[in-house]
């Protein structure tokens, strides 16, 4: 399991399947390699640096716990933080991520977003 660091990898993941949950959005996209990779994004709209870093720490812990068993092989997994995700109960976030990963495994993503004008 490795970490996504390049912007191009995040943009590539954005072309894949999208599963939205109240605390986060999960992006899953095949990466062409044999490795499971993950990335985390939290924008400044969420809050100041303290809030963003706390959310990223929580997401990292969730991914370390769940990806070894529930990840799609040879896929990139990107978690995008949403408003209110930092206040959500950790157990609830764990359940939401488990449901999102199972939906991704079934190939049931959310419908594509409307293009920006």
C-alpha positions as CSV (number, residue, x, y, z in Angstrom):
1,X,0.0,0.0,0.0
2,X,1.5,3.3,-1.1
3,X,0.5,7.0,-0.9
4,X,-0.4,9.1,-3.9
5,X,1.7,12.2,-4.0
6,X,1.5,13.6,-7.6
7,X,-1.2,15.8,-8.8
8,X,-1.6,13.8,-12.0
9,X,-2.5,10.7,-9.9
10,X,-5.2,12.6,-8.1
11,X,-6.6,14.0,-11.3
12,X,-6.6,10.5,-12.8
13,X,-8.5,9.2,-9.8
14,X,-11.1,11.9,-10.3
15,X,-12.0,10.2,-13.6
16,X,-13.0,7.0,-11.8
17,X,-15.9,5.9,-9.7
18,X,-17.3,8.4,-7.1
19,X,-19.1,7.3,-4.0
20,X,-20.4,10.2,-1.8
21,X,-21.0,9.9,1.9
22,X,-21.9,12.5,4.5
23,X,-18.3,12.8,5.8
24,X,-16.3,12.2,2.7
25,X,-16.3,11.4,-1.0
26,X,-14.4,8.2,-2.1
27,X,-12.9,8.1,-5.6
28,X,-11.8,4.7,-6.9
29,X,-9.9,4.3,-10.2
30,X,-7.8,1.5,-11.7
31,X,-4.1,2.4,-11.6
32,X,-2.6,0.0,-14.0
33,X,-0.1,-1.2,-11.4
34,X,-0.3,-4.1,-9.0
35,X,-0.3,-1.9,-5.9
36,X,-3.1,-0.4,-3.9
37,X,-2.6,3.3,-3.5
38,X,-4.4,5.9,-1.5
39,X,-4.6,9.6,-1.2
40,X,-6.3,12.2,1.0
41,X,-7.6,15.7,0.1
42,X,-9.1,18.2,2.4
43,X,-9.7,21.7,1.0
44,X,-9.4,25.1,2.8
45,X,-13.2,25.3,2.7
46,X,-13.4,22.8,5.5
47,X,-11.5,24.9,8.0
48,X,-8.1,26.1,9.2
49,X,-4.9,24.1,9.2
50,X,-5.7,22.5,12.6
51,X,-9.1,21.2,11.4
52,X,-7.8,20.0,8.1
53,X,-4.8,18.2,9.7
54,X,-7.1,16.5,12.2
55,X,-9.4,15.3,9.4
56,X,-6.4,14.0,7.5
57,X,-5.2,12.1,10.5
58,X,-8.6,10.5,11.0
59,X,-8.8,9.5,7.3
60,X,-5.2,8.1,7.4
61,X,-6.1,5.9,10.4
62,X,-9.3,4.7,8.7
63,X,-7.5,3.8,5.5
64,X,-4.7,2.0,7.3
65,X,-7.3,-0.1,9.1
66,X,-9.6,-0.9,6.3
67,X,-7.7,-0.9,3.0
68,X,-5.6,-4.0,3.7
69,X,-8.7,-6.1,3.7
70,X,-11.4,-4.2,1.8
71,X,-9.4,-2.4,-0.9
72,X,-9.9,-3.1,-4.6
73,X,-6.7,-4.6,-5.9
74,X,-4.7,-2.5,-8.4
75,X,-6.8,0.6,-7.7
76,X,-6.2,4.1,-6.4
77,X,-8.4,5.2,-3.5
78,X,-8.8,8.9,-2.8
79,X,-10.8,10.3,0.2
80,X,-12.0,13.9,-0.1
81,X,-13.1,15.5,3.1
82,X,-16.5,17.1,3.3
83,X,-17.9,19.7,5.6
84,X,-18.8,18.2,8.9
85,X,-16.6,15.1,8.5
86,X,-14.3,16.1,11.3
87,X,-17.2,16.2,13.8
88,X,-18.6,12.8,12.8
89,X,-18.1,9.9,15.1
90,X,-15.1,7.7,14.2
91,X,-17.2,4.5,14.3
92,X,-19.7,6.1,11.9
93,X,-17.0,7.1,9.5
94,X,-15.7,3.5,9.6
95,X,-19.1,2.1,8.7
96,X,-19.6,4.7,5.9
97,X,-16.1,3.8,4.5
98,X,-17.0,0.1,4.7
99,X,-20.2,0.6,2.8
100,X,-18.5,2.9,0.2
101,X,-15.8,0.3,-0.4
102,X,-18.3,-2.5,-0.8
103,X,-20.3,-0.3,-3.3
104,X,-17.1,0.3,-5.2
105,X,-16.3,-3.4,-5.3
106,X,-19.8,-4.0,-6.8
107,X,-19.2,-1.3,-9.3
108,X,-22.1,0.9,-8.0
109,X,-20.8,4.4,-8.0
110,X,-22.9,7.6,-7.8
111,X,-24.0,9.1,-11.1
112,X,-21.5,11.4,-12.7
113,X,-21.5,15.1,-11.7
114,X,-22.8,17.7,-14.0
115,X,-19.9,19.5,-15.8
116,X,-19.1,23.0,-14.7
117,X,-20.2,25.9,-16.9
